[in-house]
């Protein structure tokens, strides 16, 4: 069974801001910055997979889920 990691509200907020930065970097085509921001995102919000580069749709969904979970508190 996988161990669950508790993600604090400040961690969620930080991850949300990183996702916004990724979105902006994508708009400007800055692939080097995108890679650095992805590493930063996965450092803040650990994942069990191989930390793939997020697509635009995945960024939107992750932001929406993070914001929804923040509002629950």
C-alpha atoms as one frame of an Amber mdcrd trajectory, in Angstrom:
protein
   0.000   0.000   0.000   1.269   3.475  -0.879   2.105   5.923   1.857   0.070
   9.121   1.660   1.835  12.436   1.991  -0.020  15.234   3.731   0.143  18.373
   1.636  -0.265  21.616   3.539  -2.162  24.635   2.283   1.074  26.626   1.786
   2.474  23.724  -0.284  -0.681  23.701  -2.426  -0.496  27.464  -2.901   3.179
  27.238  -3.878   2.408  24.447  -6.355  -0.419  26.510  -7.834   1.941  29.444
  -8.368   4.495  27.159 -10.020   1.806  25.859 -12.383   0.968  29.442 -13.342
   4.669  30.077 -14.018   4.813  26.923 -16.164   1.832  28.158 -18.136   3.550
  31.513 -18.740   6.817  29.820 -19.717   4.881  27.674 -22.215   3.304  30.804
 -23.707   6.790  32.239 -24.244   8.259  28.949 -25.467  10.959  28.889 -22.783
  11.668  25.148 -22.604  14.608  25.495 -20.217  12.457  27.363 -17.701   9.634
  24.850 -18.162  11.954  21.990 -17.208  13.230  23.828 -14.109   9.695  24.674
 -13.019   8.532  21.080 -13.452  11.329  19.888 -11.176  10.311  22.543  -8.666
   6.631  21.510  -8.884   7.427  17.839  -8.278   9.667  18.805  -5.345   6.736
  20.649  -3.727   4.050  18.064  -4.584   5.607  14.565  -4.636   4.250  12.065
  -7.160   4.664   8.307  -7.442   5.285   8.285 -11.190   8.342   9.386 -13.150
   7.414  13.097 -13.019   6.507  13.666 -16.671   6.372  17.101 -18.280   2.790
  18.316 -17.876   0.620  19.121 -20.873  -1.517  22.265 -20.929  -4.647  20.261
 -20.022  -2.875  18.573 -17.103  -1.713  21.954 -15.800  -5.289  23.262 -15.881
  -6.667  20.179 -14.121  -3.947  20.211 -11.432  -4.540  23.919 -10.754  -8.273
  23.367 -10.465  -7.823  20.418  -8.091  -5.304  22.301  -5.951  -7.580  25.315
  -5.663 -10.593  23.158  -4.830  -8.680  21.395  -2.076  -7.443  24.703  -0.645
 -10.990  26.064  -0.497 -12.080  23.063   1.584 -10.072  24.401   4.528
